[in-house]
């Protein structure tokens, strides 16, 4: 939607409602993507929120290696991922994010930018 209509405010409210102490989710992840999107920056946020080791991050040199570990761990968690300020297509699997399904009951929430 258009700028200034409250998308970020709504996402913040959703984030606060889903914090682990008050919800059924194991992990609540928030990131502001902006443009140009940076897959490795998003992966770092995911890595930290999934509480993966700092050493593990440093010993994995490629985005693909990091994505594989994020995917392995996130598949075992029920998570909600909130991505704000997305301006271009993101490949969730490239970042290591499994697609939500009935089995993992995870959720992904993002507002859409204005469509010209």
C-alpha positions in Angstrom: 0.0 0.0 0.0 0.8 3.7 -0.1 3.4 5.2 2.2 2.0 6.6 5.5 -1.1 4.3 5.7 0.3 2.5 8.8 1.8 -0.7 7.4 4.8 -0.6 9.7 2.7 0.3 12.7 0.5 -2.7 12.0 3.5 -5.0 11.7 4.9 -3.7 15.0 1.6 -4.5 16.7 1.6 -7.9 15.2 5.2 -8.4 16.4 4.4 -7.4 19.9 1.4 -9.7 20.0 3.4 -12.6 18.9 6.4 -12.3 21.2 7.2 -15.8 22.5 6.1 -15.1 26.1 2.6 -14.4 24.9 2.1 -16.7 21.9 2.5 -20.2 20.6 5.5 -19.3 18.4 9.0 -20.5 19.3 10.6 -17.6 17.5 9.4 -14.1 16.4 11.6 -12.5 13.8 11.3 -8.9 12.6 13.5 -7.3 9.9 13.3 -4.2 7.8 14.5 -5.2 4.3 14.6 -1.8 2.4 16.2 -1.6 -1.0 18.3 -2.9 -2.4 17.5 -6.0 -0.4 20.5 -7.7 1.2 20.1 -11.5 1.6 23.1 -11.8 3.9 21.8 -9.1 6.2 18.4 -10.9 6.5 20.2 -14.2 7.1 22.2 -12.6 9.9 18.9 -11.5 11.6 17.5 -15.0 11.1 20.7 -16.6 12.5 20.7 -14.4 15.6 17.0 -14.9 16.3 17.3 -18.7 15.9 20.1 -18.4 18.4 22.7 -20.1 16.2 26.3 -19.8 17.2 28.5 -16.9 16.2 31.3 -19.4 15.3 28.9 -21.2 13.0 28.2 -18.0 11.1 31.8 -17.2 10.7 32.8 -20.7 9.5 30.1 -20.7 6.8 31.5 -18.5 4.0 28.7 -18.6 1.4 25.1 -17.5 1.5 24.2 -21.0 0.5 25.9 -22.6 3.5 24.3 -20.1 5.8 20.9 -20.7 4.2 21.3 -24.5 4.6 21.9 -24.2 8.4 19.1 -21.6 8.9 16.7 -23.9 7.0 17.8 -27.0 9.0 17.1 -25.2 12.3 14.0 -23.2 11.3 12.3 -26.4 10.0 12.2 -27.5 13.7 10.7 -24.3 15.0 7.2 -22.7 14.8 8.1 -19.2 13.8 6.5 -16.0 12.6 8.7 -13.9 10.3 7.7 -10.2 9.8 9.5 -8.5 6.9 8.9 -4.7 6.5 9.8 -2.4 3.6 10.1 -5.0 0.9 10.6 -3.4 -2.6 11.6 -6.4 -4.6 11.0 -10.1 -4.9 12.7 -12.2 -2.2 13.5 -15.8 -2.5 12.7 -17.3 0.9 14.6 -20.5 0.3 17.7 -18.6 -0.8 17.7 -17.0 2.7 17.0 -20.3 4.4 13.4 -19.8 5.3 11.1 -22.8 4.8 7.7 -22.2 3.3 5.0 -22.2 6.0 2.8 -25.2 5.8 0.1 -27.0 7.9 2.8 -29.1 9.5 5.2 -26.4 10.9 2.4 -23.8 11.4 4.8 -21.0 10.8 3.7 -17.7 9.4 5.3 -15.0 7.2 3.9 -11.5 7.1 4.9 -8.7 4.9 3.2 -5.6 3.5 3.2 -5.0 -0.2 4.6 -1.8 -1.7 2.4 0.4 -3.9 1.8 -1.1 -7.4 2.2 1.4 -10.2 
